[in-house]
Structure formats: C-alpha cells, structure tokens
C-alpha cells in the first residue's frame, strides 16, 4: 500500500492577485523602469528628449560609462539638474547594478524636481554584461556578451 503525501507549495500557498490587480502592478512597474536593452535601442535610434544620467561618483564614471550618458552624481542632482537637463526631458537614471540602489535614489531626486523619470534596471553591470559599448579612458570598448544575460549572437532576447 502506498501513501501519497501532498507537497505544500510556497508559490501557490499565498494565492494570486486578481487579473486587474496584476495588470495595474505590472503596468506601473513599466512606467518606472526601463531595461538596458530598451535604453540602448532608444539611444541608438536617437530618441529626442531622452537623457540618460549616470548617477555614480567620478571615479566610477571614469572607469566606464554609457555612450551619450550625462554624468550627474546623485548628491548633485538637486543643485544642477535644472541647468543641465530641460524639464521636458525624459530621464533614465542608472548606477552600478541590481545590487545598488543608487539609481533608485537618483530617480527619486529627479522625480522630486518634477522630471519624468525611469530607473534603468540592471544598471551599468547589465549594460556591460549584455555586450553594449562603454566609454573608457581607452575609448569605446565592448565586452563579450554574458550568456546568462543575453543571446551570445548579439541579437536582443525579443522579450
């Protein structure tokens, strides 16, 4: 005689949001976040009015930054954003990566000033890992694609 034991599910035990709540939640996240692939596509396309801001310290900026990005450390946003970035701009803030909340703090500083702003999820780390170019003291360089973050063929994941 066999005895079957039901396995408790950690995923299913909390239930699910209604479809309406899920739509609201995920739509809201997309209004606040952009991924590196979408930012790269917009920069490559020359989307007007988009300003990508690197909120890291000078030493990090000099180590490498996104082509076309503006360097404005978080601590300087309140004092300098108005002179550097038109209020009608759409700002995308980035910092080191997912283990750092610097871009979140920078985005909050821009939002406090009344800017339309998104945080670039993945930050500089995922920009580099997805094989997009960065500007360094040696000029523009590109690292190999990390197969855990993007297709090695260089094509977008089309997600």
TORNUMI-31925 format. One record per residue (C-alpha): chain; residue number from 1; y, x, z; residue in three letters. Coordinates in nm, 2 decimals. Layout:
  chain  resi      yy      xx      zz  resn
      A   NUM       Y       X       Z   ALA
...
! end
This chain:
  chain  resi      yy      xx      zz  resn
      A     1    0.00    0.00    0.00   UNK
      A     2    0.34    0.14   -0.10   UNK
      A     3    0.66    0.09    0.08   UNK
      A     4    0.98    0.10   -0.11   UNK
      A     5    1.30    0.19    0.08   UNK
      A     6    1.63    0.09   -0.07   UNK
      A     7    1.87    0.37   -0.10   UNK
      A     8    2.22    0.30    0.02   UNK
      A     9    2.49    0.36   -0.24   UNK
      A    10    2.81    0.53   -0.14   UNK
      A    11    2.96    0.42   -0.47   UNK
      A    12    2.86    0.06   -0.46   UNK
      A    13    2.90    0.01   -0.08   UNK
      A    14    3.28   -0.02   -0.10   UNK
      A    15    3.28   -0.27   -0.38   UNK
      A    16    3.52   -0.27   -0.68   UNK
      A    17    3.87   -0.37   -0.74   UNK
      A    18    3.94   -0.68   -0.95   UNK
      A    19    3.99   -0.61   -1.31   UNK
      A    20    4.36   -0.70   -1.27   UNK
      A    21    4.40   -0.45   -0.98   UNK
      A    22    4.22   -0.18   -1.18   UNK
      A    23    4.45   -0.23   -1.48   UNK
      A    24    4.76   -0.21   -1.26   UNK
      A    25    4.63    0.10   -1.08   UNK
      A    26    4.53    0.30   -1.39   UNK
      A    27    4.84    0.19   -1.59   UNK
      A    28    5.06    0.30   -1.30   UNK
      A    29    4.89    0.64   -1.29   UNK
      A    30    4.96    0.69   -1.66   UNK
      A    31    5.33    0.62   -1.61   UNK
      A    32    5.34    0.90   -1.35   UNK
      A    33    5.11    1.16   -1.50   UNK
      A    34    5.05    1.34   -1.83   UNK
      A    35    4.77    1.58   -1.91   UNK
      A    36    4.81    1.93   -2.06   UNK
      A    37    4.67    1.82   -2.40   UNK
      A    38    4.92    1.54   -2.43   UNK
      A    39    5.21    1.76   -2.33   UNK
      A    40    5.10    2.03   -2.58   UNK
      A    41    5.08    1.77   -2.86   UNK
      A    42    5.43    1.64   -2.78   UNK
      A    43    5.57    2.00   -2.77   UNK
      A    44    5.40    2.09   -3.09   UNK
      A    45    5.54    1.77   -3.25   UNK
      A    46    5.89    1.85   -3.13   UNK
      A    47    5.93    1.51   -2.95   UNK
      A    48    6.30    1.47   -2.89   UNK
      A    49    6.43    1.42   -2.53   UNK
      A    50    6.12    1.57   -2.37   UNK
      A    51    6.20    1.85   -2.12   UNK
      A    52    5.90    2.04   -1.97   UNK
      A    53    6.00    2.21   -1.64   UNK
      A    54    5.82    2.49   -1.47   UNK
      A    55    5.89    2.45   -1.10   UNK
      A    56    5.73    2.77   -0.99   UNK
      A    57    5.91    3.08   -0.85   UNK
      A    58    6.05    3.35   -1.08   UNK
      A    59    5.75    3.58   -1.03   UNK
      A    60    5.51    3.31   -1.15   UNK
      A    61    5.74    3.23   -1.44   UNK
      A    62    5.74    3.59   -1.55   UNK
      A    63    5.36    3.61   -1.52   UNK
      A    64    5.34    3.34   -1.78   UNK
      A    65    5.48    3.00   -1.87   UNK
      A    66    5.46    2.73   -2.14   UNK
      A    67    5.64    2.80   -2.46   UNK
      A    68    5.96    2.59   -2.46   UNK
      A    69    5.95    2.52   -2.09   UNK
      A    70    6.26    2.54   -1.88   UNK
      A    71    6.24    2.74   -1.56   UNK
      A    72    6.38    2.54   -1.26   UNK
      A    73    6.22    2.61   -0.93   UNK
      A    74    6.18    2.30   -0.71   UNK
      A    75    6.43    2.43   -0.45   UNK
      A    76    6.70    2.44   -0.72   UNK
      A    77    6.64    2.10   -0.89   UNK
      A    78    6.89    1.90   -0.68   UNK
      A    79    7.17    2.15   -0.74   UNK
      A    80    7.10    2.25   -1.10   UNK
      A    81    6.92    1.97   -1.29   UNK
      A    82    7.24    1.79   -1.38   UNK
      A    83    7.39    2.09   -1.55   UNK
      A    84    7.06    2.18   -1.74   UNK
      A    85    6.89    1.85   -1.83   UNK
      A    86    7.06    1.54   -1.97   UNK
      A    87    6.99    1.23   -1.76   UNK
      A    88    6.84    1.06   -2.06   UNK
      A    89    6.57    1.31   -2.09   UNK
      A    90    6.20    1.25   -2.01   UNK
      A    91    6.10    1.53   -1.77   UNK
      A    92    5.75    1.66   -1.73   UNK
      A    93    5.71    1.89   -1.42   UNK
      A    94    5.44    2.15   -1.38   UNK
      A    95    5.34    2.41   -1.12   UNK
      A    96    5.02    2.62   -1.08   UNK
      A    97    4.74    2.37   -1.10   UNK
      A    98    4.54    2.09   -0.93   UNK
      A    99    4.52    2.28   -0.60   UNK
      A   100    4.90    2.29   -0.57   UNK
      A   101    5.14    2.00   -0.51   UNK
      A   102    5.45    2.19   -0.63   UNK
      A   103    5.47    1.97   -0.94   UNK
      A   104    5.45    1.66   -0.73   UNK
      A   105    5.74    1.79   -0.52   UNK
      A   106    5.94    1.88   -0.83   UNK
      A   107    5.87    1.53   -0.99   UNK
      A   108    5.99    1.37   -0.66   UNK
      A   109    6.31    1.58   -0.68   UNK
      A   110    6.37    1.46   -1.03   UNK
      A   111    6.29    1.10   -0.95   UNK
      A   112    6.53    1.11   -0.66   UNK
      A   113    6.80    1.22   -0.90   UNK
      A   114    6.72    0.92   -1.13   UNK
      A   115    6.53    1.11   -1.40   UNK
      A   116    6.24    0.96   -1.58   UNK
      A   117    5.96    1.20   -1.48   UNK
      A   118    5.59    1.27   -1.50   UNK
      A   119    5.37    1.53   -1.34   UNK
      A   120    5.16    1.74   -1.57   UNK
      A   121    4.82    1.72   -1.41   UNK
      A   122    4.62    2.04   -1.42   UNK
      A   123    4.94    2.24   -1.43   UNK
      A   124    4.96    2.59   -1.57   UNK
      A   125    4.60    2.66   -1.48   UNK
      A   126    4.46    2.39   -1.71   UNK
      A   127    4.71    2.47   -1.98   UNK
      A   128    4.57    2.83   -1.99   UNK
      A   129    4.21    2.71   -1.95   UNK
      A   130    4.24    2.47   -2.24   UNK
      A   131    4.34    2.77   -2.46   UNK
      A   132    4.71    2.68   -2.52   UNK
      A   133    4.95    2.96   -2.56   UNK
      A   134    5.17    3.10   -2.29   UNK
      A   135    5.47    3.33   -2.29   UNK
      A   136    5.44    3.66   -2.10   UNK
      A   137    5.62    3.99   -2.10   UNK
      A   138    5.38    4.08   -2.39   UNK
      A   139    5.50    3.79   -2.59   UNK
      A   140    5.30    3.47   -2.67   UNK
      A   141    4.93    3.51   -2.57   UNK
      A   142    4.63    3.27   -2.57   UNK
      A   143    4.33    3.29   -2.35   UNK
      A   144    3.99    3.18   -2.47   UNK
      A   145    3.91    2.81   -2.41   UNK
      A   146    3.71    2.75   -2.09   UNK
      A   147    3.42    2.53   -2.20   UNK
      A   148    3.44    2.34   -1.87   UNK
      A   149    3.79    2.20   -1.96   UNK
      A   150    3.79    2.16   -2.34   UNK
      A   151    3.58    2.19   -2.65   UNK
      A   152    3.54    2.56   -2.74   UNK
      A   153    3.60    2.47   -3.10   UNK
      A   154    3.97    2.42   -3.00   UNK
      A   155    3.97    2.05   -3.10   UNK
      A   156    4.10    1.81   -2.85   UNK
      A   157    3.85    1.61   -2.65   UNK
      A   158    3.99    1.29   -2.81   UNK
      A   159    3.97    1.11   -2.48   UNK
! end
